[in-house]
Amino acid sequence: MYAFGDSKPPNPASNELLEEYLEEYMEVLLVKAYQRAIRRDPFTTKLLKEDLLYFLQDNNKTLARSLHMLKKEKEFLSSNKAFKELNNP
């Protein structure tokens, strides 16, 4: 928040407000994604990554960042698997 004009030690009120906005955004996003998952399969209890990404399509920056993080996760898991195979012959 410092980069956006807040003081170096951020104002506690700013932190609380940002946290409220983030919680509300995540709640709305997850409810929408869950509703989409139910439409996809009425007997499901799981959200798929695609259910979340569907609602990020309108926000190119967030979608790109999400896809980047998913790619990094996949790379990490594959390198971790390869590392474990090298250490456990």
C-alpha positions as CSV (number, residue, x, y, z in Angstrom):
1,M,0.0,0.0,0.0
2,Y,3.0,2.2,0.5
3,A,3.4,2.4,-3.3
4,F,-0.1,3.8,-3.6
5,G,0.4,6.7,-1.3
6,D,0.0,5.2,2.2
7,S,2.7,5.8,4.8
8,K,5.5,3.3,5.3
9,P,3.8,1.7,8.3
10,P,0.3,1.5,6.8
11,N,-2.7,3.1,8.5
12,P,-4.6,0.4,10.4
13,A,-7.9,1.8,9.0
14,S,-6.5,1.3,5.5
15,N,-5.6,-2.3,6.2
16,E,-9.1,-3.0,7.6
17,L,-10.8,-1.4,4.6
18,L,-8.6,-3.3,2.1
19,E,-9.3,-6.5,4.0
20,E,-13.0,-5.9,3.9
21,Y,-13.0,-5.3,0.2
22,L,-10.9,-8.4,-0.4
23,E,-13.1,-10.6,1.7
24,E,-16.2,-9.3,0.0
25,Y,-14.7,-9.8,-3.5
26,M,-13.5,-13.3,-2.7
27,E,-16.9,-14.2,-1.2
28,V,-18.8,-13.0,-4.3
29,L,-16.3,-14.7,-6.6
30,L,-16.5,-18.0,-4.8
31,V,-20.3,-18.0,-4.6
32,K,-20.5,-17.3,-8.3
33,A,-18.0,-20.1,-9.1
34,Y,-19.8,-22.5,-6.9
35,Q,-23.1,-21.7,-8.6
36,R,-21.4,-22.3,-11.9
37,A,-20.0,-25.6,-10.7
38,I,-23.6,-26.7,-9.6
39,R,-24.9,-25.8,-13.1
40,R,-22.1,-27.8,-14.6
41,D,-22.7,-30.9,-12.4
42,P,-25.6,-30.7,-9.9
43,F,-24.1,-33.4,-7.7
44,T,-20.6,-31.8,-7.4
45,T,-19.1,-30.5,-4.2
46,K,-15.9,-29.3,-5.8
47,L,-14.9,-26.1,-7.5
48,L,-12.6,-26.5,-10.5
49,K,-10.0,-24.0,-11.5
50,E,-12.0,-23.4,-14.6
51,D,-15.0,-22.3,-12.5
52,L,-13.0,-19.5,-11.0
53,L,-11.2,-18.5,-14.1
54,Y,-14.5,-18.1,-15.9
55,F,-15.3,-15.1,-13.8
56,L,-11.9,-13.6,-14.2
57,Q,-12.3,-13.4,-18.0
58,D,-13.5,-9.8,-17.9
59,N,-10.4,-8.7,-15.9
60,N,-7.4,-9.3,-18.2
61,K,-4.8,-8.4,-15.7
62,T,-6.2,-10.7,-12.9
63,L,-6.8,-13.5,-15.4
64,A,-3.2,-13.3,-16.7
65,R,-1.8,-13.2,-13.2
66,S,-3.9,-16.2,-12.2
67,L,-2.9,-18.2,-15.3
68,H,0.8,-17.3,-14.6
69,M,0.5,-18.5,-11.0
70,L,-1.2,-21.8,-12.1
71,K,1.7,-22.4,-14.6
72,K,4.2,-21.7,-11.8
73,E,2.4,-24.2,-9.5
74,K,2.5,-26.8,-12.2
75,E,6.2,-26.2,-12.7
76,F,6.9,-26.4,-9.0
77,L,5.0,-29.6,-8.6
78,S,6.8,-31.3,-11.5
79,S,10.2,-30.1,-10.3
80,N,9.4,-31.3,-6.8
81,K,8.4,-34.7,-8.1
82,A,11.6,-34.9,-10.1
83,F,13.6,-33.9,-7.0
84,K,11.9,-36.6,-4.9
85,E,12.7,-39.2,-7.6
86,L,16.4,-38.3,-7.6
87,N,16.6,-38.6,-3.8
88,N,14.6,-41.9,-3.5
89,P,16.1,-44.3,-6.1
